[in-house]
Amino acid sequence: RYRSVVENLNEVVFSTDRTGCWVFLNPAWQAITGFELADCVGVSSLDYLHAEDRPAGAALFSSLARGDKESCRAEFRLVTRQGESRWVEVFAKIERDTNGQFAGTTGTLNDVTERRHALELLQEQLHFGHSATVVES
């Protein structure tokens, strides 16, 4: 039953090892990115981030690995197999081994691309409206 729920979610469920490499990805990963699940397991999760977002992603993962935080929420751009960018909201929580040491992360990735585009459009419209008001003054 659990497997069926995880495999049918529209949200990516993931797990990484202590180095940040994917250990588990549910089928939503392939639906969002176009990458085959089997090709991604064992690959660094940072490799799929937009180049401009990698430093922030690496810093966040390091913060979790050091134990500075137990969990985090952030937005990053993933690069799809087709080379497009998709915005995702990441929620990650640290996992510990039986000795209490950092063993990796588990979490979710939620595609928020449409929300981000709508927000950008709204900001542009507000900026345009503000500019028009200033010109009329």
URVENQUI-V690143 format. One record per backbone hydrogen bond with DSSP energy under -0.5 kcal/mol. CO is the residue of the C=O (numbers start at 1). NH is the residue of the N-H. If there is no record, write none. Layout:
((CO/NH) (CO/NH))
This chain:
((1/5) (2/6) (3/7) (4/8) (5/8) (5/9) (6/9) (12/109) (13/26) (14/107) (15/23) (15/24) (16/105) (17/20) (20/45) (21/17) (22/42) (24/15) (26/29) (27/31) (28/32) (29/33) (30/34) (33/81) (36/39) (36/40) (37/40) (37/41) (40/43) (43/22) (44/47) (45/48) (46/49) (48/79) (50/53) (50/54) (51/54) (51/55) (53/57) (54/58) (55/59) (56/60) (57/61) (58/62) (59/63) (60/64) (61/65) (62/66) (63/67) (63/68) (63/69) (64/67) (70/94) (72/92) (74/90) (76/78) (76/88) (77/50) (78/80) (78/86) (80/83) (84/80) (86/78) (87/112) (87/113) (88/76) (88/90) (89/110) (90/74) (91/108) (92/72) (93/106) (95/103) (95/104) (97/100) (101/97) (104/95) (105/16) (106/93) (107/14) (108/91) (109/12) (109/111) (110/89) (110/112) (112/116) (113/117) (114/118) (115/119) (116/120) (117/121) (118/122) (119/123) (120/124) (121/125) (122/126) (123/127) (124/128) (125/129) (126/130) (127/131) (128/132) (129/133) (130/134) (131/135) (132/136) (133/137))
